[in-house]
């Protein structure tokens, strides 16, 4: 995840994150929660801004081709 963050203004921060994580106590600091919280915040900040539009366009073009009902359902669920 941190490999996506690049640039001279954030290089020091990116390099310091692993050191900061190593200093956390696995139980007292709840490392798993900290990591999952970081992922959630990262995704919400930098998620694909066109994701909904691309999914809607794909749904608009989705069609059923007999006898592939399972593939149609799978594609619909992935896009919905």
BELJO-V586296 format. One record per pair of residues at least 24 apart in sequence whose ideal C-beta (glycine too) atoms are under 6 Angstrom apart, sorted by sequence separation. I is the first residue (numbers start at 1). J is the second residue. D is the distance in Angstrom with one decimal. If there is no record, write none. Layout:
# BELJO-V586296
I_J_D / I_J_D
This chain:
# BELJO-V586296
55_79_4.9
